[in-house]
């Protein structure tokens, strides 16, 4: 098996297992472990490439799982892109179909309601872990950390379109302040 094929196989297995844990926030909540696996553990791509893939997926229209496809593309070419995309989509889709069929038969049990309420804090925690992981990689200066903190505060306290903050961050970066 070629090196790309071997990497694509490893990506498929790891991302398929991760995809089954994408609770609430979707695949975005899995970014910290994806980063650990492809950047820290295996050195298939750099921090900068991972952040670029994540950013491109976030600003592009369409599903957020696009960044997994971009990570696979960078790590193992087209075979890696296909492997990560299939790994992110197929396992949770199959679980959803099975769960939906069981749910229709049981009519929304008390256990199902308890599971939903228990998963809400898990989802929030995973989203916060993603934010922390990405900020650690992207903020390699005090200026970047301050810009991230200001952006979070503005987003949480104002009803402002995030595109204005992206544009502002780009201007700050072009001015050389971060």
N, C-alpha and C positions, 0 to 999 in steps of 0.2 A: 504494500500500500504506500502511495506517495506521502510525502510529509504533509502536503495540504490535505490529503484524504485522512491521515491520522489526526491532524488538528481538527478537521471538520467532524470526525467521529467523536472526539473528546468534547467538542463544543455541543454537539447534539445531545449526548448523554447528560452533560452537566446542565444545559439550559432546559432540557425536558424535565429534569427533576426540579429545577427552580421554578419552572412555569406552573407547577402544581401548587406552589406557595404564593402565587400572585393574588393576594387577597385585597379586595377593595381598591387599591391604587393601581391595580394592573401591574404590568411588567416593570413599570418605573420603580416600584418598591423593591425590585430585585437588583437594581443597579449596583448597590454596594458589593454584593457577592459576585456579580458579573465582573465588576472591576477587579476585585480580589483575584478571581480566577484567571482572567485574560491578561491583566497587567502585572499584578504582584507575583502570583504563583508561577505563571508560565511565560511571561514576557513576550507574548505574541504581538501586542501593540503597546504604545506608550500612553502615559497619562493624558497627554495632549490629544492624541487620536481618539481616546475614549470620550473625553469631554467634547471634542468636535462632533463625534457621532451622536452623542446625547443631545447636543445643542441643535444640530441639524434636524433631528427627529422632532424636537419640541417646537421648532418654528415652522416646520413643514406641515401642510394640511394632511390629514389622515391619521391613522392609528399610531399611538405612542410606541408600539413594539417595533417600529421601524428602526430604532437605534440598535436593537439586537441584530437585525439584519446587517446594518452597517458595521457593527463590531465583527460579525462573522466574515463579512467581505474583506475587511482589513486584515483579519487574522489568517484566513485560509482561502481567499479568493471567492469565486462564484460558488464553489462547493460549500464553503463555510457559510456564505449568505443563505443558501438554500437550507443547510442543516439547522442553522439557528432559527430561521423563520418557521420551519416545520416544527421544530422542538418547542417553540413558544406558542404555536397555534393549536396543534393537534391534541396533546394531552389534556389541557384544560377544556377544550371543546368536547372531547369524548366524555370527560367527567361531568360536564354540564348536561350533556344529553342524558346520561345515565341518572343523574340527580333529578333532572326535570321529570323524567318518566316515573321515578320513585315518588317524587313530591306530588304529582298528579294523582297517583294511586292512593297516597295516604291523606291527602287533603290538608296539608299544612299543619303538621303536628306541633305540640309544645316543644319537643326536642329541636325541631327546625328553627323555631323562634328563638330559643336559647342560644343555639349556635350562631345565629345572625347577630344577636346582641353581644355575644362574647368576641366575635371577630372584629367589631368596630374599633376597639382600642388597639388591637393588633395591627389593623390597617393604618391607623394614625401613626403608630410607632414605626412601622416600616417606611412610611413616607418621610418621617423625620430622620430616620437613619439614612435614607437616600440623600436628603438635602445636606446632611452633615458630611457624608462621604464625598459628595460632589464639591461642596465648598472647600473641604480640606485639600482637594486636588487642584481646584481652580484658583484658590486664593493663596498665591505664593508670595504675597507682600502684605504689609499692613494696609496699604491703600486699597488693595483688592478685598481684604477682609472688611474694611470700613464700608466700601461700596456695597458689598453683599449685605451687611447689617442694615444699612440705610434702605436698600431695596426691599428687604423683608419688612421693615417697619412701615415703609410707604405702602406696600401691598396690603398689609394687615390693617392699616388705619384709614386709607383713602380708597375711593372707588375710581381708580385710575387704570386705564388700559395698560397692560404690561408692555405693549410695544413702545410706549413713551419711555419706560425705564430701560428697555433694551437700547433704544436710540441714545438715551442719556449715558448709559454705560459705554457705548461705542465711542461717543464724543470724549468722555473722560479718558478712555484708553488711547484714542488718537492724539489727545493732548499730552499724553505721556505721564499722567498723574497716577497711574497704577502700573 
